[in-house]
Amino acid sequence: MATMKILIFGSGGYLGSQFHSIYKDAVTPPTDIADQPAVAAVLDAEKPDVVLNVAGKTGRPNVDWCEDHKMETLRCNVTGPLILLEECSRRGIYWVHLGSGCIYEGDNGGKGYSEDDPPNFSGSFYSRTKRWSDEILRDFPGMLNLRLRMPFDGTTNPRNLIMKLRGYKKILDVPNSLTHLPDFFHAARTLIERKVTGTFNVVNDGALSPFELMQMYRKIVDPSHTFERLTLKDLPALVKAGRSNCVLSCGKLREQGIVMPKVEDALEAALTALKGV
């Protein structure tokens, strides 16, 4: 990849800045991906070999924001990716899109949802936009769609799942797939170097509930931290939009020879790093 010219859309965000730290020579235009003439102009000017789309609206402090900012969310999560699909395809550019696993509900009978399973969750506008783009992109070859879930790492970045949960007094106790970002970037870099195409769930092996995560946080980082257990039936009273709670399969990733560490081990590593910050 040292000889490849990489362009990153959305390099200023939580994930985009980390991609930029990996690909230090990447071009990082401030282009709005929903502005088709601007996207076409920057692709023609820079002529990248690889385009990374790390732009996306997830909402601050959470996805409830998207319920009140639907047009902004739609432009970034649907219109933009479709423009990149068209413009990159027109130029034969390999491109990578950051998707989401928050388009499923449940654990699929204990198997976890694979990349071939149709999405079954549409309880939030955010999830609907990610579902729409995911369903469209799977019909087009030549690009890589990486699905994350509830990303975390050992930093104090406010977008880190651990930091988000630390700010809540009630924590949901429902198992979920999670993505440890150091493991995600290792997997992403491997797939990109091989120019692999298609959709991949990039989550750690196993599942944990946010409540279990914060129990580990209290044990490793801050024994004085207090919080209460929240059940799924009590969640609607506290949030505007529904929440995806799901477990994904990472079998397709293993077929590429990429084995994601167990989520408990990944979380322990992140919390140990956080303790030292």
KANOR-V721901 format. One record per backbone hydrogen bond with DSSP energy under -1.0 kcal/mol. CO is the residue of the C=O (numbers start at 1). NH is the residue of the N-H. E is the energy in kcal/mol with one decimal. If there is no record, write none. Layout:
{{CO;NH;E} {CO;NH;E}}
This chain:
{{1;4;-1.2} {5;49;-2.6} {5;50;-2.0} {6;27;-2.9} {7;52;-3.0} {9;54;-2.9} {10;13;-1.2} {13;17;-2.6} {15;19;-2.3} {16;20;-2.3} {17;21;-1.5} {18;22;-1.1} {19;23;-2.9} {23;26;-1.9} {27;8;-3.0} {32;35;-2.1} {35;39;-2.5} {36;40;-2.7} {37;41;-2.2} {38;42;-2.2} {39;43;-2.2} {40;44;-2.2} {41;45;-2.1} {42;46;-2.5} {43;47;-2.2} {49;94;-1.0} {50;7;-2.5} {51;96;-2.9} {52;9;-2.9} {53;98;-1.5} {62;65;-1.8} {64;67;-1.1} {65;68;-1.1} {69;73;-2.2} {70;74;-2.9} {71;75;-2.6} {72;76;-1.8} {73;77;-2.7} {74;78;-2.3} {74;79;-2.0} {75;80;-2.5} {78;82;-2.0} {79;83;-2.0} {80;84;-2.5} {81;85;-2.5} {82;86;-2.1} {83;87;-3.0} {84;88;-2.8} {85;89;-1.9} {86;90;-2.2} {87;91;-1.0} {88;93;-2.8} {94;51;-1.9} {95;144;-2.4} {96;53;-3.5} {97;146;-2.8} {99;148;-1.1} {101;103;-1.3} {103;120;-1.4} {103;121;-1.8} {106;247;-2.0} {107;112;-3.1} {108;111;-1.4} {113;249;-2.7} {114;117;-1.1} {123;242;-2.1} {124;128;-2.1} {125;129;-2.4} {126;130;-2.1} {127;131;-2.3} {128;132;-2.7} {129;133;-2.1} {130;134;-2.0} {131;135;-2.6} {132;136;-1.7} {133;137;-2.8} {134;138;-1.5} {136;139;-1.6} {137;140;-1.9} {143;198;-2.9} {144;97;-3.1} {145;200;-2.7} {146;99;-2.4} {147;202;-3.0} {148;101;-2.9} {149;179;-1.3} {151;161;-2.0} {152;181;-2.7} {157;160;-1.9} {160;164;-2.3} {161;165;-2.8} {162;166;-1.9} {164;167;-1.2} {165;168;-1.7} {169;228;-3.4} {171;230;-2.9} {172;211;-1.8} {176;208;-2.3} {178;204;-3.0} {179;152;-2.3} {180;184;-2.3} {181;185;-2.9} {182;186;-1.5} {183;187;-2.2} {184;188;-3.2} {185;189;-2.4} {186;190;-1.9} {187;191;-2.4} {188;192;-2.7} {189;193;-2.5} {190;194;-1.5} {191;196;-2.4} {198;145;-2.8} {200;147;-3.1} {205;263;-3.0} {208;176;-1.6} {209;213;-2.4} {210;214;-2.4} {211;215;-1.7} {212;216;-2.0} {213;217;-2.0} {214;218;-2.4} {215;219;-1.9} {216;220;-2.6} {217;221;-2.8} {217;222;-1.7} {222;225;-1.9} {228;171;-3.1} {230;173;-2.4} {235;238;-2.6} {245;106;-3.0} {246;177;-2.4} {247;113;-2.3} {250;254;-1.7} {251;255;-1.5} {253;256;-1.2} {253;258;-1.7} {254;257;-2.1} {261;205;-1.6} {262;266;-2.4} {263;267;-2.5} {264;268;-2.1} {265;269;-2.0} {266;270;-2.2} {267;271;-2.8} {268;272;-2.3} {269;273;-2.0} {270;274;-2.3} {271;275;-2.2} {274;277;-1.3}}
